[in-house]
Amino acid sequence: MELNQLESISNLSTSSSDEEISPDSCISLEAEVPEALYMGMKDFISDNPKWDQYQLMSSAIANFLFQNGCCDRAVTEKYLNDLFTLDESE
């Protein structure tokens, strides 16, 4: 990752750490993923119609951040909400 990309990420994380996550405060994200992950995501979404690709990616990022020590309240709330939402759909 280039230095200016790291600075942008650092500025984003410090400026939004006290804000709640809301649908109005979303950004677009483009990423390349291995085909196996794409197929797993596609299968999961087709088996769980209450989920879409945006919810799945958001949940996966919150899960990763929470499990790796992120203490931001909004991330924790997203992680816990998605955890219980997932349990209800099974």
TAGIHU-V151592 format. One record per pair of residues at least 4 apart in sequence whose ideal C-beta (glycine too) atoms are under 8 Angstrom apart, sorted by sequence separation. I is the first residue (numbers start at 1). GAP is how many residues later the second one is. D is the distance in Angstrom with one decimal. If there is no record, write none. Layout:
i=I gap=GAP d=D
i=I gap=GAP d=D
This chain:
i=1 gap=4 d=4.8
i=2 gap=4 d=7.2
i=3 gap=4 d=6.3
i=4 gap=4 d=6.4
i=5 gap=4 d=6.5
i=6 gap=4 d=6.2
i=7 gap=4 d=6.2
i=8 gap=4 d=6.3
i=9 gap=4 d=6.3
i=10 gap=4 d=6.4
i=11 gap=4 d=6.0
i=12 gap=4 d=6.2
i=13 gap=4 d=6.2
i=21 gap=4 d=6.5
i=33 gap=4 d=4.5
i=34 gap=4 d=7.2
i=35 gap=4 d=6.2
i=36 gap=4 d=6.4
i=37 gap=4 d=6.2
i=38 gap=4 d=6.2
i=39 gap=4 d=6.2
i=40 gap=4 d=6.2
i=41 gap=4 d=6.3
i=42 gap=4 d=6.4
i=43 gap=4 d=6.2
i=44 gap=4 d=5.9
i=45 gap=4 d=7.9
i=51 gap=4 d=5.1
i=52 gap=4 d=7.0
i=53 gap=4 d=6.2
i=54 gap=4 d=6.2
i=55 gap=4 d=6.0
i=56 gap=4 d=6.2
i=57 gap=4 d=6.4
i=58 gap=4 d=6.4
i=59 gap=4 d=6.1
i=60 gap=4 d=6.4
i=61 gap=4 d=6.2
i=62 gap=4 d=6.0
i=63 gap=4 d=6.1
i=64 gap=4 d=6.1
i=66 gap=4 d=5.8
i=72 gap=4 d=6.8
i=73 gap=4 d=6.2
i=74 gap=4 d=6.4
i=75 gap=4 d=6.3
i=76 gap=4 d=6.3
i=77 gap=4 d=6.0
i=78 gap=4 d=6.2
i=79 gap=4 d=6.2
i=80 gap=4 d=6.6
i=81 gap=4 d=6.1
i=82 gap=4 d=6.1
i=83 gap=4 d=6.8
i=84 gap=4 d=6.5
i=85 gap=4 d=6.7
i=86 gap=4 d=7.0
i=1 gap=5 d=5.6
i=20 gap=5 d=8.0
i=33 gap=5 d=5.5
i=51 gap=5 d=5.6
i=65 gap=5 d=3.8
i=70 gap=5 d=4.9
i=71 gap=5 d=7.4
i=19 gap=6 d=6.6
i=45 gap=6 d=5.6
i=70 gap=6 d=7.7
i=44 gap=7 d=6.9
i=45 gap=7 d=6.4
i=65 gap=7 d=7.5
i=33 gap=8 d=7.7
i=45 gap=8 d=6.4
i=16 gap=9 d=7.6
i=66 gap=9 d=5.8
i=65 gap=10 d=5.0
i=66 gap=10 d=6.0
i=45 gap=11 d=6.5
i=41 gap=12 d=6.7
i=44 gap=12 d=6.7
i=62 gap=13 d=5.4
i=66 gap=13 d=4.1
i=65 gap=14 d=7.7
i=41 gap=15 d=5.9
i=62 gap=16 d=4.0
i=63 gap=16 d=5.8
i=62 gap=17 d=4.5
i=59 gap=19 d=7.3
i=63 gap=19 d=7.4
i=58 gap=20 d=6.8
i=59 gap=20 d=7.9
i=62 gap=20 d=6.4
i=59 gap=23 d=4.1
i=58 gap=24 d=7.8
i=55 gap=27 d=7.6
i=59 gap=27 d=7.6
i=29 gap=28 d=7.2
i=50 gap=35 d=7.8
i=51 gap=38 d=7.4
i=50 gap=39 d=5.4
i=48 gap=41 d=5.6
i=20 gap=53 d=7.9
i=21 gap=53 d=4.3
i=20 gap=54 d=5.3
i=21 gap=54 d=7.7
i=17 gap=55 d=5.6
i=19 gap=55 d=6.8
i=21 gap=56 d=7.4
i=20 gap=57 d=7.9
i=21 gap=57 d=5.7
